[in-house]
Amino acid sequence: MRKAHRHLYLFEVAANNGVTNNIKAWAKTRTPKRTAEIVLTEEDVKRSMELHGAGNTQKCSAAICVIRNEDEFSHRVVGYIDFYYKTCFVASKLNPETHLPSECYRYVHNFGWVARLNDKKGGGQKELLAIIQRKGPIVIRLHPRKRTDWPKHGGTGRRDGTRSTRLIGAKLRHAEATLGGVPA
């Protein structure tokens, strides 16, 4: 039997004494049954700006939009979202003891430009807001990830047991927002 894929949710919690604690929650990853269409509006971008969502996968405009459009999904949405440049993880079940995500659904999308603009240093969220005000709401399609989405070639990773220093996921979004790009 093959082990289920899992996704790591990372949370930063500030204590009363000013110390920031990092909390990790592993969630079993499921494949959704159908595509979900969400509509990104001005309100989503403004809410993300209030929450300082630039560079944050859980407070970005698209993540807020997913929560607001929860009725578009074929599964339950419990409020924890990780929206990356190519994928989106939508939590569907919480651990009853810790109240942290224990199950999520993985979607793929072609709207990385929205996340990149959200993370752009020096007013990217304002640019995104201006685009929506000028052209109207943006419809984002989240598709189920199929096995055929995997590369057909043997992969590009090293096979010597070492880890890559490449930034991916939340670290990449944070680097885009704070550094203005990925460090060389």
N, C-alpha and C positions, 0 to 999 in steps of 0.2 A: 504494500500500500504506500502510495506517495504522500509525503507530508504536505499539508496545505500551505500555500503562500501566505506570508504575513506582512503587514505594513506597520511601521513604527510611528506612532504619534508622539511628538515631543511637545511638552508644555513647560513654560517658565512661570513659576509662582513666586511672587514677592511676599516675603514674611514681614511682620510688623517691625522687626529690627533692621530692615533694609537689605537683608540677605536674599538673593534670588536662588530658589531651588529649581532644579530641572527634574521633571517627572516624565518617565517613559511609559507608554502603554502599547503593547503589541496587540494588533487586531488581525484576526483571520480574514483573508481576502476572498471575496466571492466575485463571480461574474454576473453582471445584471442581465435581465432578460430582454430589455429593449433600450432604444435610444431615448435620451431625455433632452428636451429643448427648454433652455432657461432664457429669460429675457433680462439683460443687464440694463438698468435704468440709472437716471441721475441720482436717485435716492440711494442706490447701492454704493455709488462712488462717493457721495457725500458722507455716508455712514462710515465707509472705510477711512476716509480722511479724518473723521472725528476719532476713530480708534487707532490712528497712526498705523495703517495697514500696509504701508509701502515696505516691501521686503518680507512680509509675513504671510505664509501660506494659509493661515487660518483667519486672518483679518482683512485679506485683500478684497477688492470689489467683487470678484467672481465668486469667492467663497460665501460672501454675504448674500449674493444673488442666489446661490444654490439653496441656502436655508430658506430664503423668502419664497422660492419656487418648489418647495418640498412636495407639493401635490403632483408634480410632473414625473416623479420617480415611481417605479414599479415595486419599490420596497420602502420600508420605514426610514425616515431621516431623523436622527436624534440630535443634530446640531454641531457635530464635529466634522470639519471639512479640511482636507489638505489639497489645495489647488496648485499644481506644479505647471511647468511650461508645456508638457505634453500629456500629463495624466492628472486625474482628479480622484481622490479617495473620499467616499461619502460614508460616514459611520452609520450603521443601522441597528446596532445593539450595544448596550452598556453592560459592563460587569456589575452585578448587583452589590458586590462588596466595596469596590473602589469607585464606582460611578464613572469609570473611564471607558473608552471604546474597546470592545472585545471582538467586534465583527464589522467589516466595511465592504463596500463594493468599489471596484476599480473601473474607471472610465478612461477612455483616450479622447483627445480633442485636437483640433487644429487652430486653437485660439490662443496660442502662446503669446501672440503680439499684444493681447489684452493684458496678460500678466506682466509681460516685459514693460509695457507702457506704465502699468501700475507701479512697477518697481523702479522706474527710471529716476535717477537722482536729479534733483533740481526742478521738481514740478511735473513729474510724469502723470500724477493723478489729476492735476489740473488740465493737462492736455487731453486725457481720457474723458474728463467731464465736458470739455469743449467739443470734442468729437460727437459725443452723445447729444449735446444740446443742438449741434449743427445738423447732424444726420439722423437723429432719432435713436431709440433703443437698439442694442446689439443682441441678436439671437445667437446664443452659444449652444452648439449641439455636442452632447456628451454621448459617445458611442461605447457599447460593450467591447472589451478587449478580447480579441480572438487569438487563438494559438498561432494563426497565420501572420499575426502582426510581428512575430519574432523574426529576427534576421535569418535568412536562409544560409548565410555563410557561417563559418566556424566561430565567429565572434572576433572581437578586437582586444579582449582583455588578456592580461598576462597569465601565464599558467605556472608561475614559480612560487605561488603562495603569498606574494607580497600584495599589499593594498595599493590602490591607485590614489594619487593626490588630487585627482580631478574633482571639482565641485559639482555636486548634483543635488536635486531636490531643494529642500529648504535652505541649505547652505548656499546654493547658487542664487536663489531669490534674494537672500540677505546680502550677498556680495554685490549683486546688481544694484540694490537700493543704497547701500552704505558706501561702496567704493566707486560706483558709477560704471561698473563692468567687472569682468572676471580678471583677477590678477594673473599675470603671466608666469 
